[in-house]
Every structure is written in structure tokens, then in C-alpha cells.
Amino acid sequence: MARLSDLIIGHPEVDTFAALELLVAHAGESGEMFLEFDVKPDFRDTPKKWEWKLETVFTRGLGYE
């Protein structure tokens, strides 16, 4: 299981929501089965529906749009 807090803490270079999306997509592509939203990302560009966006890139990858 990938925890959002572990991803954020483990990658201090991630400083935008867009960069977090890349990281979460990579976690999904690496074989992680579940993503736990145990924290809210505290970036200036974090959208209101951030959970939906991260779940989508985790399960479908970045080419979902």
C-alpha cells in the first residue's frame, strides 16, 4: 500500500501538486495496489478535488485526460 504521507516525505524534491501527480502515477505503475490518503497535500496548486485526481493517475496513469 502506498501512503501519500510516505510518498511526500520520501521525496522532498516534490514541491508542486503536478510533481506529486507524477510520483503517484509512478507508484501505481510500479505495482502498488492501493493508495491511502492519510494527509492532504499542502501545495499552492493543490486543486479542490485532489483526491479524485490522485486516484485517477494512480489507477490509470498520466494519460487519462
PDBQT receptor file of N, H, CA, C and O in Angstrom, charges set to zero:
ATOM      1  N   MET A   1       0.843  -1.176   0.000  1.00  0.00    +0.000 N 
ATOM      2  CA  MET A   1       0.000   0.000   0.000  1.00  0.00    +0.000 C 
ATOM      3  C   MET A   1       0.885   1.235   0.000  1.00  0.00    +0.000 C 
ATOM      4  O   MET A   1       1.851   1.328   0.757  1.00  0.00    +0.000 OA
ATOM      5  N   ALA A   2       0.543   2.166  -0.850  1.00  0.00    +0.000 N 
ATOM      6  H   ALA A   2      -0.241   2.091  -1.465  1.00  0.00    +0.000 HD
ATOM      7  CA  ALA A   2       1.264   3.436  -0.896  1.00  0.00    +0.000 C 
ATOM      8  C   ALA A   2       0.509   4.455  -0.047  1.00  0.00    +0.000 C 
ATOM      9  O   ALA A   2      -0.674   4.711  -0.274  1.00  0.00    +0.000 OA
ATOM     10  N   ARG A   3       1.193   5.022   0.915  1.00  0.00    +0.000 N 
ATOM     11  H   ARG A   3       2.154   4.814   1.099  1.00  0.00    +0.000 HD
ATOM     12  CA  ARG A   3       0.602   6.090   1.725  1.00  0.00    +0.000 C 
ATOM     13  C   ARG A   3       1.088   7.420   1.174  1.00  0.00    +0.000 C 
ATOM     14  O   ARG A   3       2.271   7.597   0.884  1.00  0.00    +0.000 OA
ATOM     15  N   LEU A   4       0.164   8.339   1.038  1.00  0.00    +0.000 N 
ATOM     16  H   LEU A   4      -0.797   8.195   1.273  1.00  0.00    +0.000 HD
ATOM     17  CA  LEU A   4       0.518   9.640   0.479  1.00  0.00    +0.000 C 
ATOM     18  C   LEU A   4       1.585  10.326   1.318  1.00  0.00    +0.000 C 
ATOM     19  O   LEU A   4       2.491  10.957   0.774  1.00  0.00    +0.000 OA
ATOM     20  N   SER A   5       1.485  10.209   2.635  1.00  0.00    +0.000 N 
ATOM     21  H   SER A   5       0.748   9.696   3.076  1.00  0.00    +0.000 HD
ATOM     22  CA  SER A   5       2.488  10.838   3.502  1.00  0.00    +0.000 C 
ATOM     23  C   SER A   5       3.875  10.254   3.264  1.00  0.00    +0.000 C 
ATOM     24  O   SER A   5       4.860  10.991   3.257  1.00  0.00    +0.000 OA
ATOM     25  N   ASP A   6       3.965   8.938   3.068  1.00  0.00    +0.000 N 
ATOM     26  H   ASP A   6       3.164   8.339   3.073  1.00  0.00    +0.000 HD
ATOM     27  CA  ASP A   6       5.261   8.312   2.806  1.00  0.00    +0.000 C 
ATOM     28  C   ASP A   6       5.848   8.792   1.484  1.00  0.00    +0.000 C 
ATOM     29  O   ASP A   6       7.052   9.027   1.383  1.00  0.00    +0.000 OA
ATOM     30  N   LEU A   7       4.999   8.937   0.477  1.00  0.00    +0.000 N 
ATOM     31  H   LEU A   7       4.021   8.746   0.560  1.00  0.00    +0.000 HD
ATOM     32  CA  LEU A   7       5.483   9.433  -0.818  1.00  0.00    +0.000 C 
ATOM     33  C   LEU A   7       6.005  10.858  -0.706  1.00  0.00    +0.000 C 
ATOM     34  O   LEU A   7       7.058  11.187  -1.253  1.00  0.00    +0.000 OA
ATOM     35  N   ILE A   8       5.265  11.699   0.004  1.00  0.00    +0.000 N 
ATOM     36  H   ILE A   8       4.410  11.431   0.448  1.00  0.00    +0.000 HD
ATOM     37  CA  ILE A   8       5.671  13.104   0.149  1.00  0.00    +0.000 C 
ATOM     38  C   ILE A   8       6.950  13.225   0.987  1.00  0.00    +0.000 C 
ATOM     39  O   ILE A   8       7.870  13.953   0.613  1.00  0.00    +0.000 OA
ATOM     40  N   ILE A   9       7.007  12.522   2.107  1.00  0.00    +0.000 N 
ATOM     41  H   ILE A   9       6.259  11.931   2.411  1.00  0.00    +0.000 HD
ATOM     42  CA  ILE A   9       8.186  12.586   2.980  1.00  0.00    +0.000 C 
ATOM     43  C   ILE A   9       9.413  11.983   2.294  1.00  0.00    +0.000 C 
ATOM     44  O   ILE A   9      10.525  12.490   2.437  1.00  0.00    +0.000 OA
ATOM     45  N   GLY A  10       9.201  10.905   1.556  1.00  0.00    +0.000 N 
ATOM     46  H   GLY A  10       8.298  10.493   1.441  1.00  0.00    +0.000 HD
ATOM     47  CA  GLY A  10      10.312  10.228   0.889  1.00  0.00    +0.000 C 
ATOM     48  C   GLY A  10      10.866  10.961  -0.313  1.00  0.00    +0.000 C 
ATOM     49  O   GLY A  10      11.930  10.611  -0.822  1.00  0.00    +0.000 OA
ATOM     50  N   HIS A  11      10.148  11.982  -0.772  1.00  0.00    +0.000 N 
ATOM     51  H   HIS A  11       9.283  12.267  -0.358  1.00  0.00    +0.000 HD
ATOM     52  CA  HIS A  11      10.576  12.742  -1.951  1.00  0.00    +0.000 C 
ATOM     53  C   HIS A  11      10.461  14.237  -1.671  1.00  0.00    +0.000 C 
ATOM     54  O   HIS A  11       9.532  14.889  -2.148  1.00  0.00    +0.000 OA
ATOM     55  N   PRO A  12      11.402  14.783  -0.899  1.00  0.00    +0.000 N 
ATOM     56  CA  PRO A  12      11.335  16.211  -0.544  1.00  0.00    +0.000 C 
ATOM     57  C   PRO A  12      11.482  17.142  -1.745  1.00  0.00    +0.000 C 
ATOM     58  O   PRO A  12      11.182  18.331  -1.640  1.00  0.00    +0.000 OA
ATOM     59  N   GLU A  13      11.935  16.626  -2.875  1.00  0.00    +0.000 N 
ATOM     60  H   GLU A  13      12.178  15.660  -2.961  1.00  0.00    +0.000 HD
ATOM     61  CA  GLU A  13      12.065  17.456  -4.072  1.00  0.00    +0.000 C 
ATOM     62  C   GLU A  13      10.694  17.776  -4.687  1.00  0.00    +0.000 C 
ATOM     63  O   GLU A  13      10.575  18.703  -5.489  1.00  0.00    +0.000 OA
ATOM     64  N   VAL A  14       9.684  17.025  -4.317  1.00  0.00    +0.000 N 
ATOM     65  H   VAL A  14       9.781  16.273  -3.666  1.00  0.00    +0.000 HD
ATOM     66  CA  VAL A  14       8.332  17.268  -4.824  1.00  0.00    +0.000 C 
ATOM     67  C   VAL A  14       7.766  18.493  -4.110  1.00  0.00    +0.000 C 
ATOM     68  O   VAL A  14       7.536  18.474  -2.901  1.00  0.00    +0.000 OA
ATOM     69  N   ASP A  15       7.545  19.565  -4.884  1.00  0.00    +0.000 N 
ATOM     70  H   ASP A  15       7.732  19.581  -5.866  1.00  0.00    +0.000 HD
ATOM     71  CA  ASP A  15       7.081  20.807  -4.264  1.00  0.00    +0.000 C 
ATOM     72  C   ASP A  15       5.859  21.415  -4.954  1.00  0.00    +0.000 C 
ATOM     73  O   ASP A  15       5.472  22.547  -4.666  1.00  0.00    +0.000 OA
ATOM     74  N   THR A  16       5.253  20.643  -5.874  1.00  0.00    +0.000 N 
ATOM     75  H   THR A  16       5.568  19.723  -6.108  1.00  0.00    +0.000 HD
ATOM     76  CA  THR A  16       4.020  21.082  -6.524  1.00  0.00    +0.000 C 
ATOM     77  C   THR A  16       3.075  19.890  -6.637  1.00  0.00    +0.000 C 
ATOM     78  O   THR A  16       3.495  18.735  -6.566  1.00  0.00    +0.000 OA
ATOM     79  N   PHE A  17       1.803  20.194  -6.811  1.00  0.00    +0.000 N 
ATOM     80  H   PHE A  17       1.462  21.133  -6.868  1.00  0.00    +0.000 HD
ATOM     81  CA  PHE A  17       0.836  19.115  -6.986  1.00  0.00    +0.000 C 
ATOM     82  C   PHE A  17       1.098  18.360  -8.287  1.00  0.00    +0.000 C 
ATOM     83  O   PHE A  17       0.926  17.143  -8.347  1.00  0.00    +0.000 OA
ATOM     84  N   ALA A  18       1.511  19.077  -9.322  1.00  0.00    +0.000 N 
ATOM     85  H   ALA A  18       1.651  20.066  -9.274  1.00  0.00    +0.000 HD
ATOM     86  CA  ALA A  18       1.825  18.428 -10.601  1.00  0.00    +0.000 C 
ATOM     87  C   ALA A  18       2.940  17.405 -10.436  1.00  0.00    +0.000 C 
ATOM     88  O   ALA A  18       2.873  16.317 -11.008  1.00  0.00    +0.000 OA
ATOM     89  N   ALA A  19       3.955  17.741  -9.668  1.00  0.00    +0.000 N 
ATOM     90  H   ALA A  19       4.009  18.625  -9.203  1.00  0.00    +0.000 HD
ATOM     91  CA  ALA A  19       5.049  16.797  -9.413  1.00  0.00    +0.000 C 
ATOM     92  C   ALA A  19       4.552  15.621  -8.576  1.00  0.00    +0.000 C 
ATOM     93  O   ALA A  19       4.994  14.488  -8.772  1.00  0.00    +0.000 OA
ATOM     94  N   LEU A  20       3.642  15.882  -7.650  1.00  0.00    +0.000 N 
ATOM     95  H   LEU A  20       3.284  16.802  -7.491  1.00  0.00    +0.000 HD
ATOM     96  CA  LEU A  20       3.059  14.804  -6.848  1.00  0.00    +0.000 C 
ATOM     97  C   LEU A  20       2.260  13.848  -7.718  1.00  0.00    +0.000 C 
ATOM     98  O   LEU A  20       2.289  12.637  -7.502  1.00  0.00    +0.000 OA
ATOM     99  N   GLU A  21       1.551  14.381  -8.695  1.00  0.00    +0.000 N 
ATOM    100  H   GLU A  21       1.528  15.365  -8.872  1.00  0.00    +0.000 HD
ATOM    101  CA  GLU A  21       0.810  13.525  -9.629  1.00  0.00    +0.000 C 
ATOM    102  C   GLU A  21       1.754  12.561 -10.347  1.00  0.00    +0.000 C 
ATOM    103  O   GLU A  21       1.432  11.383 -10.503  1.00  0.00    +0.000 OA
ATOM    104  N   LEU A  22       2.908  13.049 -10.781  1.00  0.00    +0.000 N 
ATOM    105  H   LEU A  22       3.169  14.006 -10.654  1.00  0.00    +0.000 HD
ATOM    106  CA  LEU A  22       3.899  12.173 -11.424  1.00  0.00    +0.000 C 
ATOM    107  C   LEU A  22       4.360  11.077 -10.483  1.00  0.00    +0.000 C 
ATOM    108  O   LEU A  22       4.474   9.918 -10.882  1.00  0.00    +0.000 OA
ATOM    109  N   LEU A  23       4.623  11.433  -9.249  1.00  0.00    +0.000 N 
ATOM    110  H   LEU A  23       4.531  12.375  -8.925  1.00  0.00    +0.000 HD
ATOM    111  CA  LEU A  23       5.078  10.483  -8.246  1.00  0.00    +0.000 C 
ATOM    112  C   LEU A  23       4.017   9.424  -7.958  1.00  0.00    +0.000 C 
ATOM    113  O   LEU A  23       4.328   8.237  -7.863  1.00  0.00    +0.000 OA
ATOM    114  N   VAL A  24       2.779   9.851  -7.820  1.00  0.00    +0.000 N 
ATOM    115  H   VAL A  24       2.526  10.816  -7.896  1.00  0.00    +0.000 HD
ATOM    116  CA  VAL A  24       1.675   8.923  -7.551  1.00  0.00    +0.000 C 
ATOM    117  C   VAL A  24       1.442   8.006  -8.753  1.00  0.00    +0.000 C 
ATOM    118  O   VAL A  24       1.193   6.814  -8.578  1.00  0.00    +0.000 OA
ATOM    119  N   ALA A  25       1.520   8.547  -9.961  1.00  0.00    +0.000 N 
ATOM    120  H   ALA A  25       1.723   9.515 -10.102  1.00  0.00    +0.000 HD
ATOM    121  CA  ALA A  25       1.369   7.728 -11.165  1.00  0.00    +0.000 C 
ATOM    122  C   ALA A  25       2.456   6.663 -11.215  1.00  0.00    +0.000 C 
ATOM    123  O   ALA A  25       2.187   5.511 -11.553  1.00  0.00    +0.000 OA
ATOM    124  N   HIS A  26       3.670   7.043 -10.883  1.00  0.00    +0.000 N 
ATOM    125  H   HIS A  26       3.888   7.980 -10.608  1.00  0.00    +0.000 HD
ATOM    126  CA  HIS A  26       4.774   6.084 -10.872  1.00  0.00    +0.000 C 
ATOM    127  C   HIS A  26       4.530   4.979  -9.837  1.00  0.00    +0.000 C 
ATOM    128  O   HIS A  26       4.813   3.810 -10.099  1.00  0.00    +0.000 OA
ATOM    129  N   ALA A  27       4.011   5.346  -8.677  1.00  0.00    +0.000 N 
ATOM    130  H   ALA A  27       3.781   6.295  -8.464  1.00  0.00    +0.000 HD
ATOM    131  CA  ALA A  27       3.711   4.343  -7.648  1.00  0.00    +0.000 C 
ATOM    132  C   ALA A  27       2.681   3.346  -8.161  1.00  0.00    +0.000 C 
ATOM    133  O   ALA A  27       2.806   2.145  -7.923  1.00  0.00    +0.000 OA
ATOM    134  N   GLY A  28       1.674   3.835  -8.858  1.00  0.00    +0.000 N 
ATOM    135  H   GLY A  28       1.573   4.811  -9.051  1.00  0.00    +0.000 HD
ATOM    136  CA  GLY A  28       0.666   2.944  -9.421  1.00  0.00    +0.000 C 
ATOM    137  C   GLY A  28       1.232   2.044 -10.497  1.00  0.00    +0.000 C 
ATOM    138  O   GLY A  28       0.878   0.867 -10.577  1.00  0.00    +0.000 OA
ATOM    139  N   GLU A  29       2.107   2.584 -11.324  1.00  0.00    +0.000 N 
ATOM    140  H   GLU A  29       2.394   3.540 -11.259  1.00  0.00    +0.000 HD
ATOM    141  CA  GLU A  29       2.730   1.798 -12.391  1.00  0.00    +0.000 C 
ATOM    142  C   GLU A  29       3.743   0.794 -11.849  1.00  0.00    +0.000 C 
ATOM    143  O   GLU A  29       4.066  -0.190 -12.515  1.00  0.00    +0.000 OA
ATOM    144  N   SER A  30       4.241   1.042 -10.644  1.00  0.00    +0.000 N 
ATOM    145  H   SER A  30       3.979   1.841 -10.102  1.00  0.00    +0.000 HD
ATOM    146  CA  SER A  30       5.250   0.168 -10.041  1.00  0.00    +0.000 C 
ATOM    147  C   SER A  30       4.646  -1.054  -9.368  1.00  0.00    +0.000 C 
ATOM    148  O   SER A  30       5.375  -1.890  -8.833  1.00  0.00    +0.000 OA
ATOM    149  N   GLY A  31       3.330  -1.168  -9.389  1.00  0.00    +0.000 N 
ATOM    150  H   GLY A  31       2.738  -0.489  -9.823  1.00  0.00    +0.000 HD
ATOM    151  CA  GLY A  31       2.700  -2.358  -8.838  1.00  0.00    +0.000 C 
ATOM    152  C   GLY A  31       1.984  -2.166  -7.509  1.00  0.00    +0.000 C 
ATOM    153  O   GLY A  31       1.404  -3.115  -6.981  1.00  0.00    +0.000 OA
ATOM    154  N   GLU A  32       2.013  -0.963  -6.963  1.00  0.00    +0.000 N 
ATOM    155  H   GLU A  32       2.485  -0.193  -7.392  1.00  0.00    +0.000 HD
ATOM    156  CA  GLU A  32       1.241  -0.721  -5.740  1.00  0.00    +0.000 C 
ATOM    157  C   GLU A  32      -0.232  -0.935  -6.058  1.00  0.00    +0.000 C 
ATOM    158  O   GLU A  32      -0.702  -0.539  -7.124  1.00  0.00    +0.000 OA
ATOM    159  N   MET A  33      -0.954  -1.553  -5.145  1.00  0.00    +0.000 N 
ATOM    160  H   MET A  33      -0.572  -1.874  -4.279  1.00  0.00    +0.000 HD
ATOM    161  CA  MET A  33      -2.357  -1.875  -5.390  1.00  0.00    +0.000 C 
ATOM    162  C   MET A  33      -3.316  -0.851  -4.795  1.00  0.00    +0.000 C 
ATOM    163  O   MET A  33      -4.414  -0.653  -5.316  1.00  0.00    +0.000 OA
ATOM    164  N   PHE A  34      -2.912  -0.204  -3.713  1.00  0.00    +0.000 N 
ATOM    165  H   PHE A  34      -2.021  -0.365  -3.290  1.00  0.00    +0.000 HD
ATOM    166  CA  PHE A  34      -3.797   0.721  -3.017  1.00  0.00    +0.000 C 
ATOM    167  C   PHE A  34      -3.058   2.011  -2.685  1.00  0.00    +0.000 C 
ATOM    168  O   PHE A  34      -1.844   2.013  -2.479  1.00  0.00    +0.000 OA
ATOM    169  N   LEU A  35      -3.804   3.097  -2.638  1.00  0.00    +0.000 N 
ATOM    170  H   LEU A  35      -4.790   3.095  -2.806  1.00  0.00    +0.000 HD
ATOM    171  CA  LEU A  35      -3.268   4.398  -2.274  1.00  0.00    +0.000 C 
ATOM    172  C   LEU A  35      -4.076   4.922  -1.099  1.00  0.00    +0.000 C 
ATOM    173  O   LEU A  35      -5.297   5.053  -1.193  1.00  0.00    +0.000 OA
ATOM    174  N   GLU A  36      -3.411   5.221  -0.003  1.00  0.00    +0.000 N 
ATOM    175  H   GLU A  36      -2.419   5.115   0.073  1.00  0.00    +0.000 HD
ATOM    176  CA  GLU A  36      -4.077   5.730   1.193  1.00  0.00    +0.000 C 
ATOM    177  C   GLU A  36      -3.869   7.239   1.299  1.00  0.00    +0.000 C 
ATOM    178  O   GLU A  36      -2.739   7.725   1.270  1.00  0.00    +0.000 OA
ATOM    179  N   PHE A  37      -4.970   7.966   1.421  1.00  0.00    +0.000 N 
ATOM    180  H   PHE A  37      -5.888   7.570   1.445  1.00  0.00    +0.000 HD
ATOM    181  CA  PHE A  37      -4.923   9.416   1.574  1.00  0.00    +0.000 C 
ATOM    182  C   PHE A  37      -4.897   9.743   3.064  1.00  0.00    +0.000 C 
ATOM    183  O   PHE A  37      -5.930  10.071   3.648  1.00  0.00    +0.000 OA
ATOM    184  N   ASP A  38      -3.739   9.655   3.667  1.00  0.00    +0.000 N 
ATOM    185  H   ASP A  38      -2.900   9.389   3.192  1.00  0.00    +0.000 HD
ATOM    186  CA  ASP A  38      -3.621   9.899   5.109  1.00  0.00    +0.000 C 
ATOM    187  C   ASP A  38      -3.263  11.337   5.441  1.00  0.00    +0.000 C 
ATOM    188  O   ASP A  38      -3.276  11.724   6.610  1.00  0.00    +0.000 OA
ATOM    189  N   VAL A  39      -2.944  12.136   4.426  1.00  0.00    +0.000 N 
ATOM    190  H   VAL A  39      -2.933  11.822   3.477  1.00  0.00    +0.000 HD
ATOM    191  CA  VAL A  39      -2.685  13.571   4.588  1.00  0.00    +0.000 C 
ATOM    192  C   VAL A  39      -3.220  14.297   3.359  1.00  0.00    +0.000 C 
ATOM    193  O   VAL A  39      -3.408  13.705   2.296  1.00  0.00    +0.000 OA
ATOM    194  N   LYS A  40      -3.458  15.589   3.531  1.00  0.00    +0.000 N 
ATOM    195  H   LYS A  40      -3.306  16.070   4.394  1.00  0.00    +0.000 HD
ATOM    196  CA  LYS A  40      -3.825  16.435   2.388  1.00  0.00    +0.000 C 
ATOM    197  C   LYS A  40      -2.561  17.134   1.906  1.00  0.00    +0.000 C 
ATOM    198  O   LYS A  40      -1.845  17.734   2.708  1.00  0.00    +0.000 OA
ATOM    199  N   PRO A  41      -2.274  17.064   0.597  1.00  0.00    +0.000 N 
ATOM    200  CA  PRO A  41      -1.091  17.764   0.077  1.00  0.00    +0.000 C 
ATOM    201  C   PRO A  41      -1.204  19.260   0.323  1.00  0.00    +0.000 C 
ATOM    202  O   PRO A  41      -2.247  19.862   0.070  1.00  0.00    +0.000 OA
ATOM    203  N   ASP A  42      -0.135  19.851   0.812  1.00  0.00    +0.000 N 
ATOM    204  H   ASP A  42       0.713  19.362   1.017  1.00  0.00    +0.000 HD
ATOM    205  CA  ASP A  42      -0.140  21.267   1.163  1.00  0.00    +0.000 C 
ATOM    206  C   ASP A  42       0.692  22.073   0.167  1.00  0.00    +0.000 C 
ATOM    207  O   ASP A  42       1.655  22.744   0.539  1.00  0.00    +0.000 OA
ATOM    208  N   PHE A  43       0.300  21.991  -1.107  1.00  0.00    +0.000 N 
ATOM    209  H   PHE A  43      -0.482  21.446  -1.409  1.00  0.00    +0.000 HD
ATOM    210  CA  PHE A  43       0.984  22.748  -2.151  1.00  0.00    +0.000 C 
ATOM    211  C   PHE A  43       0.057  23.868  -2.613  1.00  0.00    +0.000 C 
ATOM    212  O   PHE A  43      -1.166  23.748  -2.528  1.00  0.00    +0.000 OA
ATOM    213  N   ARG A  44       0.636  24.939  -3.095  1.00  0.00    +0.000 N 
ATOM    214  H   ARG A  44       1.629  25.037  -3.165  1.00  0.00    +0.000 HD
ATOM    215  CA  ARG A  44      -0.175  26.086  -3.545  1.00  0.00    +0.000 C 
ATOM    216  C   ARG A  44      -1.112  25.709  -4.683  1.00  0.00    +0.000 C 
ATOM    217  O   ARG A  44      -2.193  26.283  -4.809  1.00  0.00    +0.000 OA
ATOM    218  N   ASP A  45      -0.708  24.744  -5.518  1.00  0.00    +0.000 N 
ATOM    219  H   ASP A  45       0.171  24.277  -5.416  1.00  0.00    +0.000 HD
ATOM    220  CA  ASP A  45      -1.512  24.383  -6.686  1.00  0.00    +0.000 C 
ATOM    221  C   ASP A  45      -2.408  23.158  -6.454  1.00  0.00    +0.000 C 
ATOM    222  O   ASP A  45      -2.927  22.589  -7.414  1.00  0.00    +0.000 OA
ATOM    223  N   THR A  46      -2.595  22.749  -5.203  1.00  0.00    +0.000 N 
ATOM    224  H   THR A  46      -2.173  23.211  -4.423  1.00  0.00    +0.000 HD
ATOM    225  CA  THR A  46      -3.458  21.601  -4.908  1.00  0.00    +0.000 C 
ATOM    226  C   THR A  46      -4.906  21.969  -5.233  1.00  0.00    +0.000 C 
ATOM    227  O   THR A  46      -5.445  22.923  -4.672  1.00  0.00    +0.000 OA
ATOM    228  N   PRO A  47      -5.540  21.208  -6.145  1.00  0.00    +0.000 N 
ATOM    229  CA  PRO A  47      -6.922  21.524  -6.515  1.00  0.00    +0.000 C 
ATOM    230  C   PRO A  47      -7.923  21.065  -5.451  1.00  0.00    +0.000 C 
ATOM    231  O   PRO A  47      -7.585  20.289  -4.556  1.00  0.00    +0.000 OA
ATOM    232  N   LYS A  48      -9.143  21.550  -5.563  1.00  0.00    +0.000 N 
ATOM    233  H   LYS A  48      -9.418  22.180  -6.290  1.00  0.00    +0.000 HD
ATOM    234  CA  LYS A  48     -10.177  21.174  -4.595  1.00  0.00    +0.000 C 
ATOM    235  C   LYS A  48     -10.467  19.673  -4.630  1.00  0.00    +0.000 C 
ATOM    236  O   LYS A  48     -10.652  19.054  -3.582  1.00  0.00    +0.000 OA
ATOM    237  N   LYS A  49     -10.507  19.097  -5.807  1.00  0.00    +0.000 N 
ATOM    238  H   LYS A  49     -10.357  19.600  -6.658  1.00  0.00    +0.000 HD
ATOM    239  CA  LYS A  49     -10.800  17.657  -5.933  1.00  0.00    +0.000 C 
ATOM    240  C   LYS A  49      -9.511  16.851  -6.069  1.00  0.00    +0.000 C 
ATOM    241  O   LYS A  49      -9.375  16.015  -6.962  1.00  0.00    +0.000 OA
ATOM    242  N   TRP A  50      -8.580  17.117  -5.174  1.00  0.00    +0.000 N 
ATOM    243  H   TRP A  50      -8.691  17.796  -4.449  1.00  0.00    +0.000 HD
ATOM    244  CA  TRP A  50      -7.255  16.492  -5.259  1.00  0.00    +0.000 C 
ATOM    245  C   TRP A  50      -7.315  14.977  -5.092  1.00  0.00    +0.000 C 
ATOM    246  O   TRP A  50      -6.546  14.264  -5.737  1.00  0.00    +0.000 OA
ATOM    247  N   GLU A  51      -8.206  14.466  -4.248  1.00  0.00    +0.000 N 
ATOM    248  H   GLU A  51      -8.831  15.045  -3.724  1.00  0.00    +0.000 HD
ATOM    249  CA  GLU A  51      -8.284  13.017  -4.046  1.00  0.00    +0.000 C 
ATOM    250  C   GLU A  51      -8.641  12.316  -5.353  1.00  0.00    +0.000 C 
ATOM    251  O   GLU A  51      -8.041  11.303  -5.714  1.00  0.00    +0.000 OA
ATOM    252  N   TRP A  52      -9.624  12.870  -6.055  1.00  0.00    +0.000 N 
ATOM    253  H   TRP A  52     -10.111  13.693  -5.762  1.00  0.00    +0.000 HD
ATOM    254  CA  TRP A  52     -10.063  12.281  -7.312  1.00  0.00    +0.000 C 
ATOM    255  C   TRP A  52      -8.926  12.280  -8.335  1.00  0.00    +0.000 C 
ATOM    256  O   TRP A  52      -8.705  11.284  -9.023  1.00  0.00    +0.000 OA
ATOM    257  N   LYS A  53      -8.214  13.391  -8.429  1.00  0.00    +0.000 N 
ATOM    258  H   LYS A  53      -8.394  14.200  -7.870  1.00  0.00    +0.000 HD
ATOM    259  CA  LYS A  53      -7.123  13.490  -9.395  1.00  0.00    +0.000 C 
ATOM    260  C   LYS A  53      -6.016  12.482  -9.097  1.00  0.00    +0.000 C 
ATOM    261  O   LYS A  53      -5.505  11.829 -10.007  1.00  0.00    +0.000 OA
ATOM    262  N   LEU A  54      -5.642  12.355  -7.813  1.00  0.00    +0.000 N 
ATOM    263  H   LEU A  54      -6.057  12.886  -7.073  1.00  0.00    +0.000 HD
ATOM    264  CA  LEU A  54      -4.577  11.416  -7.465  1.00  0.00    +0.000 C 
ATOM    265  C   LEU A  54      -5.016   9.968  -7.648  1.00  0.00    +0.000 C 
ATOM    266  O   LEU A  54      -4.228   9.138  -8.100  1.00  0.00    +0.000 OA
ATOM    267  N   GLU A  55      -6.249   9.659  -7.307  1.00  0.00    +0.000 N 
ATOM    268  H   GLU A  55      -6.889  10.333  -6.939  1.00  0.00    +0.000 HD
ATOM    269  CA  GLU A  55      -6.755   8.297  -7.510  1.00  0.00    +0.000 C 
ATOM    270  C   GLU A  55      -6.766   7.939  -8.992  1.00  0.00    +0.000 C 
ATOM    271  O   GLU A  55      -6.458   6.810  -9.375  1.00  0.00    +0.000 OA
ATOM    272  N   THR A  56      -7.125   8.915  -9.816  1.00  0.00    +0.000 N 
ATOM    273  H   THR A  56      -7.375   9.832  -9.505  1.00  0.00    +0.000 HD
ATOM    274  CA  THR A  56      -7.172   8.668 -11.259  1.00  0.00    +0.000 C 
ATOM    275  C   THR A  56      -5.786   8.397 -11.829  1.00  0.00    +0.000 C 
ATOM    276  O   THR A  56      -5.608   7.437 -12.579  1.00  0.00    +0.000 OA
ATOM    277  N   VAL A  57      -4.802   9.224 -11.488  1.00  0.00    +0.000 N 
ATOM    278  H   VAL A  57      -4.946  10.003 -10.878  1.00  0.00    +0.000 HD
ATOM    279  CA  VAL A  57      -3.460   8.980 -12.039  1.00  0.00    +0.000 C 
ATOM    280  C   VAL A  57      -2.846   7.720 -11.436  1.00  0.00    +0.000 C 
ATOM    281  O   VAL A  57      -2.031   7.067 -12.087  1.00  0.00    +0.000 OA
ATOM    282  N   PHE A  58      -3.220   7.368 -10.211  1.00  0.00    +0.000 N 
ATOM    283  H   PHE A  58      -3.882   7.899  -9.682  1.00  0.00    +0.000 HD
ATOM    284  CA  PHE A  58      -2.708   6.142  -9.590  1.00  0.00    +0.000 C 
ATOM    285  C   PHE A  58      -3.218   4.912 -10.335  1.00  0.00    +0.000 C 
ATOM    286  O   PHE A  58      -2.462   3.968 -10.564  1.00  0.00    +0.000 OA
ATOM    287  N   THR A  59      -4.495   4.916 -10.715  1.00  0.00    +0.000 N 
ATOM    288  H   THR A  59      -5.110   5.682 -10.529  1.00  0.00    +0.000 HD
ATOM    289  CA  THR A  59      -5.069   3.730 -11.349  1.00  0.00    +0.000 C 
ATOM    290  C   THR A  59      -4.935   3.717 -12.870  1.00  0.00    +0.000 C 
ATOM    291  O   THR A  59      -4.828   2.649 -13.473  1.00  0.00    +0.000 OA
ATOM    292  N   ARG A  60      -4.940   4.902 -13.497  1.00  0.00    +0.000 N 
ATOM    293  H   ARG A  60      -5.026   5.769 -13.007  1.00  0.00    +0.000 HD
ATOM    294  CA  ARG A  60      -4.934   4.958 -14.968  1.00  0.00    +0.000 C 
ATOM    295  C   ARG A  60      -3.644   5.474 -15.570  1.00  0.00    +0.000 C 
ATOM    296  O   ARG A  60      -3.416   5.303 -16.767  1.00  0.00    +0.000 OA
ATOM    297  N   GLY A  61      -2.805   6.093 -14.782  1.00  0.00    +0.000 N 
ATOM    298  H   GLY A  61      -2.990   6.232 -13.809  1.00  0.00    +0.000 HD
ATOM    299  CA  GLY A  61      -1.597   6.698 -15.302  1.00  0.00    +0.000 C 
ATOM    300  C   GLY A  61      -1.841   8.145 -15.715  1.00  0.00    +0.000 C 
ATOM    301  O   GLY A  61      -2.944   8.667 -15.552  1.00  0.00    +0.000 OA
ATOM    302  N   LEU A  62      -0.833   8.772 -16.237  1.00  0.00    +0.000 N 
ATOM    303  H   LEU A  62       0.063   8.348 -16.370  1.00  0.00    +0.000 HD
ATOM    304  CA  LEU A  62      -0.919  10.201 -16.562  1.00  0.00    +0.000 C 
ATOM    305  C   LEU A  62      -1.676  10.491 -17.854  1.00  0.00    +0.000 C 
ATOM    306  O   LEU A  62      -2.089  11.632 -18.063  1.00  0.00    +0.000 OA
ATOM    307  N   GLY A  63      -1.870   9.535 -18.703  1.00  0.00    +0.000 N 
ATOM    308  H   GLY A  63      -1.534   8.609 -18.533  1.00  0.00    +0.000 HD
ATOM    309  CA  GLY A  63      -2.529   9.785 -19.978  1.00  0.00    +0.000 C 
ATOM    310  C   GLY A  63      -4.042   9.693 -19.911  1.00  0.00    +0.000 C 
ATOM    311  O   GLY A  63      -4.676   9.377 -20.918  1.00  0.00    +0.000 OA
ATOM    312  N   TYR A  64      -4.639   9.957 -18.764  1.00  0.00    +0.000 N 
ATOM    313  H   TYR A  64      -4.124  10.213 -17.946  1.00  0.00    +0.000 HD
ATOM    314  CA  TYR A  64      -6.084   9.794 -18.598  1.00  0.00    +0.000 C 
ATOM    315  C   TYR A  64      -6.895  10.931 -19.184  1.00  0.00    +0.000 C 
ATOM    316  O   TYR A  64      -8.082  10.748 -19.450  1.00  0.00    +0.000 OA
ATOM    317  N   GLU A  65      -6.313  12.083 -19.392  1.00  0.00    +0.000 N 
ATOM    318  H   GLU A  65      -5.348  12.231 -19.175  1.00  0.00    +0.000 HD
ATOM    319  CA  GLU A  65      -7.103  13.254 -19.826  1.00  0.00    +0.000 C 
ATOM    320  C   GLU A  65      -7.299  13.290 -21.314  1.00  0.00    +0.000 C 
ATOM    321  O   GLU A  65      -7.938  14.207 -21.831  1.00  0.00    +0.000 OA
TER     322      GLU A  65
